[in-house]
Amino acid sequence: MKRAIFFSLCLCASSLLWSQTTYEQYVEQAIALAEADSLEQAEECFKQALKLAPKDYRNALVFNNLGRVQEAKIGRAVQQECRDR
């Protein structure tokens, strides 16, 4: 019985580890979303990457890309505001 419980716990833990998104996956997904003009989702993926590895040496590029996404969102909002007038 104890072995069955232990095996079940190990199986659950390993499935959780395999299902976790990595830093690289978040960044790659964010770039793909930004290129597809899904700016809200791209911004969230960049932020998740930063949360996952706040001291990663590549974060300068992530911050740069996050800023570009946010800039594009502001540009989109300004264009929408101008059209609405």
MIKOL-394994 format. One record per residue: residue in one letter; residue number from 1; x, y, z of N, C-alpha, C in turn. Coordinates in steps of 0.2 Angstrom, whole numbers. Layout:
// residues N
+------+-----+-------+-------+-------+-------+-------+-------+-------+-------+-------+
! rest !  nr !   n_X !   n_Y !   n_Z !  ca_X !  ca_Y !  ca_Z !   c_X !   c_Y !   c_Z !
+------+-----+-------+-------+-------+-------+-------+-------+-------+-------+-------+
!    a ! NUM !     X !     Y !     Z !     X !     Y !     Z !     X !     Y !     Z !
...
+------+-----+-------+-------+-------+-------+-------+-------+-------+-------+-------+
This chain:
// residues 85
+------+-----+-------+-------+-------+-------+-------+-------+-------+-------+-------+
! rest !  nr !   n_X !   n_Y !   n_Z !  ca_X !  ca_Y !  ca_Z !   c_X !   c_Y !   c_Z !
+------+-----+-------+-------+-------+-------+-------+-------+-------+-------+-------+
!    m !   1 !     4 !    -6 !     0 !     0 !     0 !     0 !     4 !     6 !     0 !
!    k !   2 !    10 !     6 !     4 !    14 !    12 !     5 !    18 !    13 !    -2 !
!    r !   3 !    19 !     8 !    -5 !    23 !     8 !   -12 !    18 !    11 !   -17 !
!    a !   4 !    12 !     9 !   -17 !     7 !    12 !   -22 !     6 !    20 !   -21 !
!    i !   5 !     6 !    22 !   -14 !     5 !    29 !   -13 !    11 !    33 !   -15 !
!    f !   6 !    17 !    30 !   -13 !    23 !    33 !   -15 !    24 !    33 !   -23 !
!    f !   7 !    22 !    28 !   -26 !    22 !    28 !   -34 !    17 !    34 !   -37 !
!    s !   8 !    12 !    34 !   -34 !     7 !    39 !   -36 !     9 !    46 !   -35 !
!    l !   9 !    12 !    47 !   -29 !    15 !    54 !   -28 !    21 !    56 !   -32 !
!    c !  10 !    25 !    51 !   -34 !    31 !    52 !   -39 !    28 !    53 !   -46 !
!    l !  11 !    23 !    50 !   -47 !    20 !    51 !   -54 !    17 !    58 !   -55 !
!    c !  12 !    13 !    60 !   -49 !    10 !    67 !   -49 !    16 !    72 !   -50 !
!    a !  13 !    21 !    71 !   -46 !    26 !    76 !   -45 !    30 !    76 !   -52 !
!    s !  14 !    31 !    71 !   -55 !    35 !    71 !   -62 !    30 !    74 !   -67 !
!    s !  15 !    24 !    73 !   -67 !    19 !    76 !   -72 !    19 !    84 !   -71 !
!    l !  16 !    20 !    86 !   -65 !    20 !    93 !   -63 !    26 !    96 !   -66 !
!    l !  17 !    32 !    93 !   -65 !    38 !    95 !   -67 !    38 !    96 !   -75 !
!    w !  18 !    35 !    91 !   -78 !    35 !    91 !   -86 !    31 !    96 !   -88 !
!    s !  19 !    25 !    97 !   -85 !    20 !   102 !   -87 !    22 !   109 !   -86 !
!    q !  20 !    27 !   111 !   -82 !    29 !   118 !   -81 !    33 !   121 !   -87 !
!    t !  21 !    31 !   127 !   -88 !    34 !   130 !   -94 !    40 !   133 !   -92 !
!    t !  22 !    45 !   133 !   -96 !    52 !   135 !   -94 !    53 !   142 !   -97 !
!    y !  23 !    58 !   145 !   -94 !    60 !   152 !   -96 !    60 !   153 !  -104 !
!    e !  24 !    64 !   148 !  -107 !    64 !   149 !  -114 !    58 !   148 !  -118 !
!    q !  25 !    53 !   144 !  -115 !    47 !   143 !  -118 !    43 !   149 !  -118 !
!    y !  26 !    43 !   152 !  -112 !    39 !   158 !  -111 !    42 !   164 !  -116 !
!    v !  27 !    48 !   164 !  -117 !    51 !   170 !  -121 !    49 !   168 !  -128 !
!    e !  28 !    50 !   162 !  -130 !    49 !   160 !  -137 !    41 !   161 !  -139 !
!    q !  29 !    37 !   159 !  -134 !    30 !   160 !  -135 !    28 !   167 !  -135 !
!    a !  30 !    31 !   171 !  -131 !    30 !   179 !  -131 !    32 !   182 !  -138 !
!    i !  31 !    38 !   180 !  -141 !    40 !   182 !  -147 !    35 !   180 !  -153 !
!    a !  32 !    33 !   174 !  -153 !    28 !   172 !  -158 !    22 !   176 !  -157 !
!    l !  33 !    19 !   177 !  -151 !    13 !   181 !  -150 !    14 !   188 !  -152 !
!    a !  34 !    20 !   191 !  -151 !    21 !   198 !  -153 !    21 !   198 !  -160 !
!    e !  35 !    24 !   194 !  -164 !    24 !   194 !  -171 !    17 !   192 !  -174 !
!    a !  36 !    13 !   189 !  -170 !     6 !   188 !  -173 !     1 !   193 !  -170 !
!    d !  37 !     4 !   199 !  -167 !     0 !   204 !  -165 !    -4 !   203 !  -159 !
!    s !  38 !    -3 !   198 !  -155 !    -6 !   196 !  -149 !    -3 !   200 !  -143 !
!    l !  39 !    -3 !   206 !  -143 !     1 !   210 !  -139 !     0 !   209 !  -131 !
!    e !  40 !    -6 !   208 !  -129 !    -8 !   207 !  -122 !    -5 !   200 !  -120 !
!    q !  41 !    -6 !   195 !  -124 !    -3 !   189 !  -122 !     4 !   188 !  -122 !
!    a !  42 !     7 !   192 !  -127 !    15 !   192 !  -127 !    18 !   196 !  -121 !
!    e !  43 !    14 !   201 !  -119 !    16 !   205 !  -113 !    16 !   200 !  -107 !
!    e !  44 !    11 !   196 !  -106 !    10 !   192 !  -101 !    16 !   186 !  -101 !
!    c !  45 !    17 !   184 !  -106 !    22 !   179 !  -107 !    29 !   181 !  -105 !
!    f !  46 !    31 !   187 !  -107 !    37 !   191 !  -105 !    37 !   192 !   -98 !
!    k !  47 !    32 !   194 !   -95 !    32 !   195 !   -88 !    33 !   188 !   -84 !
!    q !  48 !    30 !   183 !   -87 !    30 !   176 !   -83 !    38 !   174 !   -84 !
!    a !  49 !    41 !   175 !   -89 !    48 !   173 !   -90 !    52 !   177 !   -85 !
!    l !  50 !    51 !   183 !   -84 !    54 !   187 !   -79 !    53 !   185 !   -72 !
!    k !  51 !    47 !   183 !   -70 !    45 !   180 !   -64 !    49 !   174 !   -62 !
!    l !  52 !    49 !   170 !   -68 !    52 !   163 !   -67 !    60 !   163 !   -66 !
!    a !  53 !    63 !   168 !   -69 !    70 !   168 !   -68 !    72 !   176 !   -68 !
!    p !  54 !    71 !   179 !   -62 !    72 !   186 !   -62 !    80 !   188 !   -62 !
!    k !  55 !    84 !   184 !   -61 !    91 !   185 !   -61 !    95 !   183 !   -68 !
!    d !  56 !    91 !   180 !   -72 !    94 !   178 !   -78 !    98 !   183 !   -82 !
!    y !  57 !   103 !   181 !   -85 !   107 !   186 !   -89 !   104 !   189 !   -95 !
!    r !  58 !    99 !   185 !   -98 !    96 !   187 !  -104 !    90 !   192 !  -103 !
!    n !  59 !    89 !   193 !   -97 !    83 !   198 !   -95 !    83 !   204 !   -98 !
!    a !  60 !    89 !   207 !  -100 !    90 !   213 !  -103 !    86 !   213 !  -110 !
!    l !  61 !    87 !   208 !  -113 !    83 !   207 !  -120 !    76 !   206 !  -119 !
!    v !  62 !    74 !   203 !  -113 !    67 !   202 !  -112 !    64 !   208 !  -110 !
!    f !  63 !    67 !   212 !  -106 !    64 !   219 !  -104 !    64 !   223 !  -111 !
!    n !  64 !    69 !   223 !  -115 !    68 !   227 !  -121 !    62 !   225 !  -125 !
!    n !  65 !    61 !   218 !  -126 !    55 !   216 !  -130 !    49 !   218 !  -126 !
!    l !  66 !    49 !   217 !  -120 !    43 !   219 !  -116 !    41 !   226 !  -117 !
!    g !  67 !    46 !   231 !  -117 !    45 !   238 !  -119 !    43 !   239 !  -126 !
!    r !  68 !    45 !   235 !  -130 !    43 !   236 !  -137 !    35 !   234 !  -138 !
!    v !  69 !    34 !   229 !  -134 !    27 !   226 !  -134 !    22 !   232 !  -131 !
!    q !  70 !    24 !   234 !  -126 !    20 !   239 !  -122 !    20 !   246 !  -126 !
!    e !  71 !    25 !   248 !  -130 !    25 !   253 !  -134 !    20 !   252 !  -140 !
!    a !  72 !    20 !   246 !  -143 !    15 !   245 !  -148 !     8 !   245 !  -146 !
!    k !  73 !     7 !   243 !  -139 !     0 !   243 !  -137 !    -2 !   250 !  -136 !
!    i !  74 !     3 !   255 !  -134 !     1 !   262 !  -133 !     0 !   265 !  -140 !
!    g !  75 !     4 !   263 !  -145 !     2 !   265 !  -152 !    -4 !   263 !  -154 !
!    r !  76 !    -6 !   257 !  -153 !   -13 !   255 !  -155 !   -18 !   258 !  -151 !
!    a !  77 !   -17 !   260 !  -145 !   -23 !   263 !  -141 !   -23 !   271 !  -144 !
!    v !  78 !   -18 !   274 !  -145 !   -18 !   281 !  -148 !   -22 !   281 !  -155 !
!    q !  79 !   -20 !   276 !  -159 !   -23 !   275 !  -166 !   -31 !   274 !  -165 !
!    q !  80 !   -33 !   270 !  -160 !   -40 !   269 !  -159 !   -43 !   275 !  -156 !
!    e !  81 !   -40 !   279 !  -152 !   -43 !   285 !  -149 !   -44 !   290 !  -155 !
!    c !  82 !   -39 !   291 !  -160 !   -39 !   295 !  -165 !   -45 !   293 !  -170 !
!    r !  83 !   -46 !   287 !  -171 !   -51 !   284 !  -175 !   -58 !   286 !  -172 !
!    d !  84 !   -59 !   285 !  -166 !   -65 !   286 !  -162 !   -67 !   294 !  -162 !
!    r !  85 !   -63 !   298 !  -163 !   -65 !   305 !  -163 !   -68 !   307 !  -169 !
+------+-----+-------+-------+-------+-------+-------+-------+-------+-------+-------+
